[in-house]
Amino acid sequence: MLTIVDVNVFLISRIILFFVASIFIFKAIQAIDVSKFFRKNSGDQIRFLFMVVSIILGFLFVDAIVSLFEYLNDLF
């Protein structure tokens, strides 16, 4: 099938955008106040939870965007 862009471009963009999206999502999640759900002096646990959630959300977001572009690339 004829494609406009090579598949390697999508792989590289998926990797780069994953790190960029994870950083932005981590910064955005830090605005949420979850201190009432944790004990006092548990900042490391909150930060670890935010890192895990931002990695998961970053992967899902980037996968959805890049998959959309891959689908559009395969249409033409």
N, C-alpha and C positions, 0 to 999 in steps of 0.2 A: 504494500500500500504506500502511496506517496505521502510523505510527511514534509512539512515546511521546516521544522527545526529538528536537529538531531536529538536522540534520546539522552545522550550524555549531558546536554545542557540542563535538562530537567533534573537529573540526578545531582549535579553540582549546585543548582539553585535551591534544591530541596535541603541540602546540607547547610548552605550558607544562611538561608532564610530561617532554618530551625534555630540556629544560635541567636540570630537577631530577634526573632519573635519571642524566644524564651526570656531574653533579657528584658524586653519591653513588658512582657506579661508579668515577670517577677517584680518589676518596679510598680506596675499597676496593682498587683495583689497586695503589696506592702501598705497600700492606703486603707485596707480593710482592718478594722479594729477587732481582733479576736482575743484580746487579753482577758476578757471575762470567761472564756472557755478553758483557759490554761491557768496553772498555778503561777504564783509570783516567781520571778527569776527563771523563767523557762523560755527565754528569748532564743536559745539555740534550737529548741524543739519547734518553735514557731517558724524560725528561719528555714529549718530543714523541711518542714511541711510545705512552706511556700515554694521552696526549690523543686520539690517533687511535683507539686501541682502545676507549677509553671512549665516544667519539662513536658508533662503530659498534655497540657493545653497548647503548648507551642508546637508539639508534634501534630496534634489533631488539626490545628489551624493551618499549618504549612501543608500538610497532606491534602487538605480540602482544596486549598488554593492551587497548588501545583497539579493536582489531579484534574482540576477544571481546565487548566491550560493544556495538559496532555490530551484531554478529550477534545478540546477545540483544535488542537494540532492534528489529531487523527481525522477530523471531519474533512479537512481540505486535502 
